[in-house]
Each structure stands twice: as C-alpha cells, then as structure tokens.
Amino acid sequence: MSRADYYVGLTIEGDEFPPKLTIDGRQVEGVTTDEDGLFFVSERPEVRAKTLYQLGQQIIDRSPELKGNREAIRDDHLNILRRGVDHWNTWRRENPATRPLLFGADLRKEKLGLPHLNSVDFANANLIEADLREMQLIEANFHEANLGRARLHKADLTRANFCRTDLYDTKMPDATLNDANLQGTQLAKTNFERAKLIGCKVYGMSAWDLNLKDVVQQDLIIRYRPKGDGENDEGSSETQLSIDDLQVAQFMYMLLNNKNLQTVINATTSSVVLILGRFTPLERKMVLDATRDALRSRRYVPILFDFTPSANRDLTETIQLVANLAKFVIADLSDAKSIPQELSHIVPNLPSVPIQPILLASQREYAMFEHWRRYPWVLPEFLYENQAYLIDHLDEKVITPATTRLQWMSPQASLTDAIREIEKLRRQLAELQKDPHE
C-alpha cells in the first residue's frame, strides 16, 4: 500500500492503479472507477468518491459492523481514564479482553485533568491520532498499541514499553525515550526530530523513512546469539551490542547473523546494477539518468553515484563497496574523467561481476582501457549514437550480454562446461582406442 490514513480509529489503505481499498486489514471487494474517474464499489454504485480515502470513509459511515458505536465506546473509555491511572489500570486488569479505544482523544494534562500518565497501561490500546503532547508517560506500557499519527511532542517516555507498537507517522519531536523498550516496534515515517533515545532496546525493530534530524542516539542495545542459527542455538548465551544509530542497528544485526545476511546479499545481488559515468556536462548526466529509469522499469535496482559519498570512505572506496553487491556494472566511458580510477578498483578485484562498457559512438575509449580487455568479465563496449539509441537497444546490447556472461561465469556453468569437456575427451579417447581393422 502507498500510504495509510485513519478515520474513527480505523486504518484506510488504498492503491489507485489498479484500484484497491483495505479497511483495517480487510480488503473491500469490487472497487473500480466510472467514466468520470470516481471510485465506487460495484455492490454499492450509489457510493462514489474522488479519492479512495473518501470512499473508505463513506463505507465506514454506512457500515454498522465497522463504525458501530465506536465513538461512544471511546468516550466511555476516556471517562474511565479521567478517574486516574490507578483506576484505569485496575479496570484493565479486570477486563483483559477489552481493547481500549482512545483514537483521536485529547489526553493532554489540561484536557484530561490528570497531572501525568506515568505507569499507565495502554497495552493493545487504539491511540490512533491521540494527542499526548508534553505528557509525562514514564514507564507507560504501550505493548502492541497503535499510535499511528499520534502526537507526542515533548512527551517524557522514559523507560516506556513500545514492544511491537505501531508508530506509523507518529510525531515525537523533542520527546524523551531514554531506556525505552523499542523491541519489535514498527517505525515508518516516525518523527524523532530532536528527540532523545539513549539506552533503548531495539532488537527486532523495523525503521523506514524516519525523521532523525538532530536526534540524540546513544547506546542503543541489540541482543543477539553469536551463531545466529535460531532454534539450533537456544542453549548459547546472548551477546549485547551498543549502537548509536537506529537504522545502523538493523544493518549491524544482519551482519552479526550470517543466516540473515546471506538472504539479504542474495536478494541484493540479484537486482542491483551499478551505473558509472560522468555527470557533467548536463547531457552526460541525462544519459545516465535515462539508463537508470529504463533499468527501474525492468525491475532492477539501479544505483547512480550522483550523491555525496560516506564521510569515512572516499568516493572510489564507496563505489567499490557497492560494486561488491551489484549483479553487473554499466560503465559509460564517454568523456572519461574519474571512471579510469573507479574501474581500476573494480575490474581486477571482482571477477564475479560483469562489466558492460558503453561509449558514445563519436568518441574513443580512454587509452588505458585496453588493459582491461584481457579480463573475461569485461565485455566488449557497446557504441551508441545518442541517448534514444542507447535506451532502444538497452536489452539487446547491455542487459542481455551482462546477464549472459554472469550465467557463463557461475560455478554451476563452470561445472557444466567441465563435465561437457570431460565427455568430449572421453569420446575422443574411445575413438583412438578403436581397432582400425574393425
């Protein structure tokens, strides 16, 4: 799904092409469009809307099963909370099967009438779009709660439990999450700007498209088993690692667990294509951009180095690192400037990565390129007349030769060739051993 929206505490997800609508995880069947481009459900042609979100709202409003008396229940639960944290927590213990509905509720101190919400039990609660700005929530329990698009600006969430919590598009600027439990937390578009995350447990967390501007990240804790074999190493002791970056923590866990890392590498090396070339003048970059777009349309993941490299690696080292993960490399030799140095680090060191050179037909490759022709994984250069010619012949002259050479260089292909050669020699030997008088 492209994005999530909310209405009366329900999640509405929609894709326009082809039309697909999901409400709280359940797909709405029969969604289509009319001649005016309005969305509707075939069983309810009278319900039409400009957007899938509006259509979802109308379906919820007309469905007692979905909307029912959710807002009345929310108000009842809010009144229970207003009686104090101790009363609320007792009610939770006495009604373990009840999921609290507090979606869209204003839970700020002045509105709720409580000085704080320390140690409150919000486990499994629906807090979608709730307002908790500047609240004290020390040691609050949000286990498996949904805080989608909730507002927690400047909230004190020290030692709070967010295990398996949904924090999609949650606003947490200037919040304090020191020693919080973020294990298994779902983070997507979460805003942590200027927040403090020190000593948090982050095992199993997923982090995508976060706002980490000026955030304080320190001693984020990953616990892992050194062997990384899952069920087979339950008896082994856990090791603790501290990382100072949420997103790096995920990557480091992959590195520390070989089984997971192999899956990631296999998936990456089956689709990544590194594109090398010159970005100036503008027409050179236009060619590289067009090549990247064409590869994307063919379900590859093209990487074009028109961004700032790592502060800890020079550009050539960074390019070499990405080349290690690429299925093949496209190297545009036109107006060569930095590419001779880049290829000098890639070609001799990566015999399993085919290099497909391309060159504007009106030019000649740089003098030292002749040296790389002796390497079997460097393919003959493809001469293109202009950008349109290159894109029109990309499959035939670039992708197919590179992927064919990759198959030829694979261990299985080498074994097959060896077996074929052995059979050939065996037949020749048999011919030589035949009696010429027979």
TAURCOR-V85709 format. One record per helix or strand of 3 or more residues. SS is the DSSP state (A for helix, B for strand). FROM is the first residue (numbers start at 1). LEN is the number of residues. Records with the same first field share a line. If there is no record, write none. Layout:
SS->FROM-LEN / FROM-LEN
//
This chain:
B->4-4 / 10-6 / 20-4 / 26-3 / 31-3 / 39-3 / 44-6 / 166-3 / 186-3 / 196-3 / 206-3 / 216-3 / 220-6 / 238-6 / 272-5 / 301-4 / 328-5 / 354-7 / 378-7
A->52-10 / 70-13 / 85-10 / 109-4 / 230-4 / 246-11 / 258-12 / 282-16 / 315-9 / 339-8 / 367-8 / 387-6 / 394-16 / 411-23
//
